Amino acid sequence: MMTHLKDAFVDGLLDQGRAEGVAKGEAQMLLRIMAARGLDIPEHIRVRVAECADTATLEAWADRAATATSVADIFEV
């Protein structure tokens, strides 16, 4: 029988890892959406997307990417 120990530090690390995984997945999907729409994605934008850890920002960009005709439409650059 396995005993489950509750440790706030470990739970915090697990939560952080999950959040990073979600953000990474959303960033990858955003890049896929942009590529599927035929947008030319400059390297600095790829880096910006890959380094973004804020899921709300990534989701907002993905919403814009769904109808964007340029990278500027998504990132307001």
Phi and psi restraints in degrees (range 20) as a CNS / XPLOR table:
assign (resid 1 and name C) (resid 2 and name N)
       (resid 2 and name CA) (resid 2 and name C) 1.0 -97.9 20.0 2
assign (resid 2 and name N) (resid 2 and name CA)
       (resid 2 and name C) (resid 3 and name N) 1.0 135.7 20.0 2
assign (resid 2 and name C) (resid 3 and name N)
       (resid 3 and name CA) (resid 3 and name C) 1.0 -94.6 20.0 2
assign (resid 3 and name N) (resid 3 and name CA)
       (resid 3 and name C) (resid 4 and name N) 1.0 132.1 20.0 2
assign (resid 3 and name C) (resid 4 and name N)
       (resid 4 and name CA) (resid 4 and name C) 1.0 -97.9 20.0 2
assign (resid 4 and name N) (resid 4 and name CA)
       (resid 4 and name C) (resid 5 and name N) 1.0 118.2 20.0 2
assign (resid 4 and name C) (resid 5 and name N)
       (resid 5 and name CA) (resid 5 and name C) 1.0 -98.2 20.0 2
assign (resid 5 and name N) (resid 5 and name CA)
       (resid 5 and name C) (resid 6 and name N) 1.0 137.2 20.0 2
assign (resid 5 and name C) (resid 6 and name N)
       (resid 6 and name CA) (resid 6 and name C) 1.0 -98.7 20.0 2
assign (resid 6 and name N) (resid 6 and name CA)
       (resid 6 and name C) (resid 7 and name N) 1.0 120.3 20.0 2
assign (resid 6 and name C) (resid 7 and name N)
       (resid 7 and name CA) (resid 7 and name C) 1.0 -133.1 20.0 2
assign (resid 7 and name N) (resid 7 and name CA)
       (resid 7 and name C) (resid 8 and name N) 1.0 115.3 20.0 2
assign (resid 7 and name C) (resid 8 and name N)
       (resid 8 and name CA) (resid 8 and name C) 1.0 -59.6 20.0 2
assign (resid 8 and name N) (resid 8 and name CA)
       (resid 8 and name C) (resid 9 and name N) 1.0 -37.4 20.0 2
assign (resid 8 and name C) (resid 9 and name N)
       (resid 9 and name CA) (resid 9 and name C) 1.0 -64.8 20.0 2
assign (resid 9 and name N) (resid 9 and name CA)
       (resid 9 and name C) (resid 10 and name N) 1.0 -48.2 20.0 2
assign (resid 9 and name C) (resid 10 and name N)
       (resid 10 and name CA) (resid 10 and name C) 1.0 -64.8 20.0 2
assign (resid 10 and name N) (resid 10 and name CA)
       (resid 10 and name C) (resid 11 and name N) 1.0 -43.2 20.0 2
assign (resid 10 and name C) (resid 11 and name N)
       (resid 11 and name CA) (resid 11 and name C) 1.0 -59.7 20.0 2
assign (resid 11 and name N) (resid 11 and name CA)
       (resid 11 and name C) (resid 12 and name N) 1.0 -39.7 20.0 2
assign (resid 11 and name C) (resid 12 and name N)
       (resid 12 and name CA) (resid 12 and name C) 1.0 -63.1 20.0 2
assign (resid 12 and name N) (resid 12 and name CA)
       (resid 12 and name C) (resid 13 and name N) 1.0 -42.3 20.0 2
assign (resid 12 and name C) (resid 13 and name N)
       (resid 13 and name CA) (resid 13 and name C) 1.0 -64.5 20.0 2
assign (resid 13 and name N) (resid 13 and name CA)
       (resid 13 and name C) (resid 14 and name N) 1.0 -41.2 20.0 2
assign (resid 13 and name C) (resid 14 and name N)
       (resid 14 and name CA) (resid 14 and name C) 1.0 -64.0 20.0 2
assign (resid 14 and name N) (resid 14 and name CA)
       (resid 14 and name C) (resid 15 and name N) 1.0 -43.6 20.0 2
assign (resid 14 and name C) (resid 15 and name N)
       (resid 15 and name CA) (resid 15 and name C) 1.0 -61.4 20.0 2
assign (resid 15 and name N) (resid 15 and name CA)
       (resid 15 and name C) (resid 16 and name N) 1.0 -41.5 20.0 2
assign (resid 15 and name C) (resid 16 and name N)
       (resid 16 and name CA) (resid 16 and name C) 1.0 -64.0 20.0 2
assign (resid 16 and name N) (resid 16 and name CA)
       (resid 16 and name C) (resid 17 and name N) 1.0 -42.7 20.0 2
assign (resid 16 and name C) (resid 17 and name N)
       (resid 17 and name CA) (resid 17 and name C) 1.0 -62.8 20.0 2
assign (resid 17 and name N) (resid 17 and name CA)
       (resid 17 and name C) (resid 18 and name N) 1.0 -40.8 20.0 2
assign (resid 17 and name C) (resid 18 and name N)
       (resid 18 and name CA) (resid 18 and name C) 1.0 -63.8 20.0 2
assign (resid 18 and name N) (resid 18 and name CA)
       (resid 18 and name C) (resid 19 and name N) 1.0 -45.2 20.0 2
assign (resid 18 and name C) (resid 19 and name N)
       (resid 19 and name CA) (resid 19 and name C) 1.0 -61.9 20.0 2
assign (resid 19 and name N) (resid 19 and name CA)
       (resid 19 and name C) (resid 20 and name N) 1.0 -41.4 20.0 2
assign (resid 19 and name C) (resid 20 and name N)
       (resid 20 and name CA) (resid 20 and name C) 1.0 -64.7 20.0 2
assign (resid 20 and name N) (resid 20 and name CA)
       (resid 20 and name C) (resid 21 and name N) 1.0 -38.4 20.0 2
assign (resid 20 and name C) (resid 21 and name N)
       (resid 21 and name CA) (resid 21 and name C) 1.0 -65.2 20.0 2
assign (resid 21 and name N) (resid 21 and name CA)
       (resid 21 and name C) (resid 22 and name N) 1.0 -41.4 20.0 2
assign (resid 21 and name C) (resid 22 and name N)
       (resid 22 and name CA) (resid 22 and name C) 1.0 -63.4 20.0 2
assign (resid 22 and name N) (resid 22 and name CA)
       (resid 22 and name C) (resid 23 and name N) 1.0 -46.6 20.0 2
assign (resid 22 and name C) (resid 23 and name N)
       (resid 23 and name CA) (resid 23 and name C) 1.0 -61.6 20.0 2
assign (resid 23 and name N) (resid 23 and name CA)
       (resid 23 and name C) (resid 24 and name N) 1.0 -41.5 20.0 2
assign (resid 23 and name C) (resid 24 and name N)
       (resid 24 and name CA) (resid 24 and name C) 1.0 -63.0 20.0 2
assign (resid 24 and name N) (resid 24 and name CA)
       (resid 24 and name C) (resid 25 and name N) 1.0 -42.5 20.0 2
assign (resid 24 and name C) (resid 25 and name N)
       (resid 25 and name CA) (resid 25 and name C) 1.0 -63.9 20.0 2
assign (resid 25 and name N) (resid 25 and name CA)
       (resid 25 and name C) (resid 26 and name N) 1.0 -41.1 20.0 2
assign (resid 25 and name C) (resid 26 and name N)
       (resid 26 and name CA) (resid 26 and name C) 1.0 -66.8 20.0 2
assign (resid 26 and name N) (resid 26 and name CA)
       (resid 26 and name C) (resid 27 and name N) 1.0 -37.8 20.0 2
assign (resid 26 and name C) (resid 27 and name N)
       (resid 27 and name CA) (resid 27 and name C) 1.0 -63.6 20.0 2
assign (resid 27 and name N) (resid 27 and name CA)
       (resid 27 and name C) (resid 28 and name N) 1.0 -43.5 20.0 2
assign (resid 27 and name C) (resid 28 and name N)
       (resid 28 and name CA) (resid 28 and name C) 1.0 -62.9 20.0 2
assign (resid 28 and name N) (resid 28 and name CA)
       (resid 28 and name C) (resid 29 and name N) 1.0 -41.3 20.0 2
assign (resid 28 and name C) (resid 29 and name N)
       (resid 29 and name CA) (resid 29 and name C) 1.0 -66.5 20.0 2
assign (resid 29 and name N) (resid 29 and name CA)
       (resid 29 and name C) (resid 30 and name N) 1.0 -39.3 20.0 2
assign (resid 29 and name C) (resid 30 and name N)
       (resid 30 and name CA) (resid 30 and name C) 1.0 -58.9 20.0 2
assign (resid 30 and name N) (resid 30 and name CA)
       (resid 30 and name C) (resid 31 and name N) 1.0 -45.5 20.0 2
assign (resid 30 and name C) (resid 31 and name N)
       (resid 31 and name CA) (resid 31 and name C) 1.0 -63.3 20.0 2
assign (resid 31 and name N) (resid 31 and name CA)
       (resid 31 and name C) (resid 32 and name N) 1.0 -36.8 20.0 2
assign (resid 31 and name C) (resid 32 and name N)
       (resid 32 and name CA) (resid 32 and name C) 1.0 -65.9 20.0 2
assign (resid 32 and name N) (resid 32 and name CA)
       (resid 32 and name C) (resid 33 and name N) 1.0 -41.4 20.0 2
assign (resid 32 and name C) (resid 33 and name N)
       (resid 33 and name CA) (resid 33 and name C) 1.0 -62.2 20.0 2
assign (resid 33 and name N) (resid 33 and name CA)
       (resid 33 and name C) (resid 34 and name N) 1.0 -45.8 20.0 2
assign (resid 33 and name C) (resid 34 and name N)
       (resid 34 and name CA) (resid 34 and name C) 1.0 -61.7 20.0 2
assign (resid 34 and name N) (resid 34 and name CA)
       (resid 34 and name C) (resid 35 and name N) 1.0 -43.1 20.0 2
assign (resid 34 and name C) (resid 35 and name N)
       (resid 35 and name CA) (resid 35 and name C) 1.0 -65.1 20.0 2
assign (resid 35 and name N) (resid 35 and name CA)
       (resid 35 and name C) (resid 36 and name N) 1.0 -41.7 20.0 2
assign (resid 35 and name C) (resid 36 and name N)
       (resid 36 and name CA) (resid 36 and name C) 1.0 -64.1 20.0 2
assign (resid 36 and name N) (resid 36 and name CA)
       (resid 36 and name C) (resid 37 and name N) 1.0 -30.2 20.0 2
assign (resid 36 and name C) (resid 37 and name N)
       (resid 37 and name CA) (resid 37 and name C) 1.0 -81.3 20.0 2
assign (resid 37 and name N) (resid 37 and name CA)
       (resid 37 and name C) (resid 38 and name N) 1.0 -2.5 20.0 2
assign (resid 37 and name C) (resid 38 and name N)
       (resid 38 and name CA) (resid 38 and name C) 1.0 79.1 20.0 2
assign (resid 38 and name N) (resid 38 and name CA)
       (resid 38 and name C) (resid 39 and name N) 1.0 20.2 20.0 2
assign (resid 38 and name C) (resid 39 and name N)
       (resid 39 and name CA) (resid 39 and name C) 1.0 -80.3 20.0 2
assign (resid 39 and name N) (resid 39 and name CA)
       (resid 39 and name C) (resid 40 and name N) 1.0 139.9 20.0 2
assign (resid 39 and name C) (resid 40 and name N)
       (resid 40 and name CA) (resid 40 and name C) 1.0 -80.0 20.0 2
assign (resid 40 and name N) (resid 40 and name CA)
       (resid 40 and name C) (resid 41 and name N) 1.0 117.8 20.0 2
assign (resid 40 and name C) (resid 41 and name N)
       (resid 41 and name CA) (resid 41 and name C) 1.0 -104.4 20.0 2
assign (resid 41 and name N) (resid 41 and name CA)
       (resid 41 and name C) (resid 42 and name N) 1.0 106.4 20.0 2
assign (resid 41 and name C) (resid 42 and name N)
       (resid 42 and name CA) (resid 42 and name C) 1.0 -64.0 20.0 2
assign (resid 42 and name N) (resid 42 and name CA)
       (resid 42 and name C) (resid 43 and name N) 1.0 153.8 20.0 2
assign (resid 42 and name C) (resid 43 and name N)
       (resid 43 and name CA) (resid 43 and name C) 1.0 -57.8 20.0 2
assign (resid 43 and name N) (resid 43 and name CA)
       (resid 43 and name C) (resid 44 and name N) 1.0 -39.6 20.0 2
assign (resid 43 and name C) (resid 44 and name N)
       (resid 44 and name CA) (resid 44 and name C) 1.0 -64.8 20.0 2
assign (resid 44 and name N) (resid 44 and name CA)
       (resid 44 and name C) (resid 45 and name N) 1.0 -29.2 20.0 2
assign (resid 44 and name C) (resid 45 and name N)
       (resid 45 and name CA) (resid 45 and name C) 1.0 -74.2 20.0 2
assign (resid 45 and name N) (resid 45 and name CA)
       (resid 45 and name C) (resid 46 and name N) 1.0 -41.0 20.0 2
assign (resid 45 and name C) (resid 46 and name N)
       (resid 46 and name CA) (resid 46 and name C) 1.0 -57.6 20.0 2
assign (resid 46 and name N) (resid 46 and name CA)
       (resid 46 and name C) (resid 47 and name N) 1.0 -43.2 20.0 2
assign (resid 46 and name C) (resid 47 and name N)
       (resid 47 and name CA) (resid 47 and name C) 1.0 -65.9 20.0 2
assign (resid 47 and name N) (resid 47 and name CA)
       (resid 47 and name C) (resid 48 and name N) 1.0 -44.4 20.0 2
assign (resid 47 and name C) (resid 48 and name N)
       (resid 48 and name CA) (resid 48 and name C) 1.0 -58.3 20.0 2
assign (resid 48 and name N) (resid 48 and name CA)
       (resid 48 and name C) (resid 49 and name N) 1.0 -44.7 20.0 2
assign (resid 48 and name C) (resid 49 and name N)
       (resid 49 and name CA) (resid 49 and name C) 1.0 -65.8 20.0 2
assign (resid 49 and name N) (resid 49 and name CA)
       (resid 49 and name C) (resid 50 and name N) 1.0 -47.8 20.0 2
assign (resid 49 and name C) (resid 50 and name N)
       (resid 50 and name CA) (resid 50 and name C) 1.0 -62.9 20.0 2
assign (resid 50 and name N) (resid 50 and name CA)
       (resid 50 and name C) (resid 51 and name N) 1.0 -32.3 20.0 2
assign (resid 50 and name C) (resid 51 and name N)
       (resid 51 and name CA) (resid 51 and name C) 1.0 -88.0 20.0 2
assign (resid 51 and name N) (resid 51 and name CA)
       (resid 51 and name C) (resid 52 and name N) 1.0 -8.7 20.0 2
assign (resid 51 and name C) (resid 52 and name N)
       (resid 52 and name CA) (resid 52 and name C) 1.0 -75.6 20.0 2
assign (resid 52 and name N) (resid 52 and name CA)
       (resid 52 and name C) (resid 53 and name N) 1.0 126.0 20.0 2
assign (resid 52 and name C) (resid 53 and name N)
       (resid 53 and name CA) (resid 53 and name C) 1.0 -109.1 20.0 2
assign (resid 53 and name N) (resid 53 and name CA)
       (resid 53 and name C) (resid 54 and name N) 1.0 1.7 20.0 2
assign (resid 53 and name C) (resid 54 and name N)
       (resid 54 and name CA) (resid 54 and name C) 1.0 -93.0 20.0 2
assign (resid 54 and name N) (resid 54 and name CA)
       (resid 54 and name C) (resid 55 and name N) 1.0 107.8 20.0 2
assign (resid 54 and name C) (resid 55 and name N)
       (resid 55 and name CA) (resid 55 and name C) 1.0 -64.6 20.0 2
assign (resid 55 and name N) (resid 55 and name CA)
       (resid 55 and name C) (resid 56 and name N) 1.0 -32.5 20.0 2
assign (resid 55 and name C) (resid 56 and name N)
       (resid 56 and name CA) (resid 56 and name C) 1.0 -63.8 20.0 2
assign (resid 56 and name N) (resid 56 and name CA)
       (resid 56 and name C) (resid 57 and name N) 1.0 -40.0 20.0 2
assign (resid 56 and name C) (resid 57 and name N)
       (resid 57 and name CA) (resid 57 and name C) 1.0 -66.2 20.0 2
assign (resid 57 and name N) (resid 57 and name CA)
       (resid 57 and name C) (resid 58 and name N) 1.0 -46.1 20.0 2
assign (resid 57 and name C) (resid 58 and name N)
       (resid 58 and name CA) (resid 58 and name C) 1.0 -60.9 20.0 2
assign (resid 58 and name N) (resid 58 and name CA)
       (resid 58 and name C) (resid 59 and name N) 1.0 -39.9 20.0 2
assign (resid 58 and name C) (resid 59 and name N)
       (resid 59 and name CA) (resid 59 and name C) 1.0 -66.3 20.0 2
assign (resid 59 and name N) (resid 59 and name CA)
       (resid 59 and name C) (resid 60 and name N) 1.0 -39.9 20.0 2
assign (resid 59 and name C) (resid 60 and name N)
       (resid 60 and name CA) (resid 60 and name C) 1.0 -63.6 20.0 2
assign (resid 60 and name N) (resid 60 and name CA)
       (resid 60 and name C) (resid 61 and name N) 1.0 -42.9 20.0 2
assign (resid 60 and name C) (resid 61 and name N)
       (resid 61 and name CA) (resid 61 and name C) 1.0 -62.8 20.0 2
assign (resid 61 and name N) (resid 61 and name CA)
       (resid 61 and name C) (resid 62 and name N) 1.0 -42.0 20.0 2
assign (resid 61 and name C) (resid 62 and name N)
       (resid 62 and name CA) (resid 62 and name C) 1.0 -63.7 20.0 2
assign (resid 62 and name N) (resid 62 and name CA)
       (resid 62 and name C) (resid 63 and name N) 1.0 -40.4 20.0 2
assign (resid 62 and name C) (resid 63 and name N)
       (resid 63 and name CA) (resid 63 and name C) 1.0 -59.1 20.0 2
assign (resid 63 and name N) (resid 63 and name CA)
       (resid 63 and name C) (resid 64 and name N) 1.0 -43.6 20.0 2
assign (resid 63 and name C) (resid 64 and name N)
       (resid 64 and name CA) (resid 64 and name C) 1.0 -68.9 20.0 2
assign (resid 64 and name N) (resid 64 and name CA)
       (resid 64 and name C) (resid 65 and name N) 1.0 -36.9 20.0 2
assign (resid 64 and name C) (resid 65 and name N)
       (resid 65 and name CA) (resid 65 and name C) 1.0 -63.5 20.0 2
assign (resid 65 and name N) (resid 65 and name CA)
       (resid 65 and name C) (resid 66 and name N) 1.0 -27.7 20.0 2
assign (resid 65 and name C) (resid 66 and name N)
       (resid 66 and name CA) (resid 66 and name C) 1.0 -61.3 20.0 2
assign (resid 66 and name N) (resid 66 and name CA)
       (resid 66 and name C) (resid 67 and name N) 1.0 -27.0 20.0 2
assign (resid 66 and name C) (resid 67 and name N)
       (resid 67 and name CA) (resid 67 and name C) 1.0 -124.3 20.0 2
assign (resid 67 and name N) (resid 67 and name CA)
       (resid 67 and name C) (resid 68 and name N) 1.0 3.7 20.0 2
assign (resid 67 and name C) (resid 68 and name N)
       (resid 68 and name CA) (resid 68 and name C) 1.0 -68.1 20.0 2
assign (resid 68 and name N) (resid 68 and name CA)
       (resid 68 and name C) (resid 69 and name N) 1.0 146.5 20.0 2
assign (resid 68 and name C) (resid 69 and name N)
       (resid 69 and name CA) (resid 69 and name C) 1.0 -109.4 20.0 2
assign (resid 69 and name N) (resid 69 and name CA)
       (resid 69 and name C) (resid 70 and name N) 1.0 -4.4 20.0 2
assign (resid 69 and name C) (resid 70 and name N)
       (resid 70 and name CA) (resid 70 and name C) 1.0 -154.6 20.0 2
assign (resid 70 and name N) (resid 70 and name CA)
       (resid 70 and name C) (resid 71 and name N) 1.0 162.6 20.0 2
assign (resid 70 and name C) (resid 71 and name N)
       (resid 71 and name CA) (resid 71 and name C) 1.0 -62.5 20.0 2
assign (resid 71 and name N) (resid 71 and name CA)
       (resid 71 and name C) (resid 72 and name N) 1.0 -34.9 20.0 2
assign (resid 71 and name C) (resid 72 and name N)
       (resid 72 and name CA) (resid 72 and name C) 1.0 -60.2 20.0 2
assign (resid 72 and name N) (resid 72 and name CA)
       (resid 72 and name C) (resid 73 and name N) 1.0 -32.9 20.0 2
assign (resid 72 and name C) (resid 73 and name N)
       (resid 73 and name CA) (resid 73 and name C) 1.0 -63.0 20.0 2
assign (resid 73 and name N) (resid 73 and name CA)
       (resid 73 and name C) (resid 74 and name N) 1.0 -28.5 20.0 2
assign (resid 73 and name C) (resid 74 and name N)
       (resid 74 and name CA) (resid 74 and name C) 1.0 -87.3 20.0 2
assign (resid 74 and name N) (resid 74 and name CA)
       (resid 74 and name C) (resid 75 and name N) 1.0 -47.9 20.0 2
assign (resid 74 and name C) (resid 75 and name N)
       (resid 75 and name CA) (resid 75 and name C) 1.0 -103.8 20.0 2
assign (resid 75 and name N) (resid 75 and name CA)
       (resid 75 and name C) (resid 76 and name N) 1.0 -1.3 20.0 2
assign (resid 75 and name C) (resid 76 and name N)
       (resid 76 and name CA) (resid 76 and name C) 1.0 51.7 20.0 2
assign (resid 76 and name N) (resid 76 and name CA)
       (resid 76 and name C) (resid 77 and name N) 1.0 48.2 20.0 2
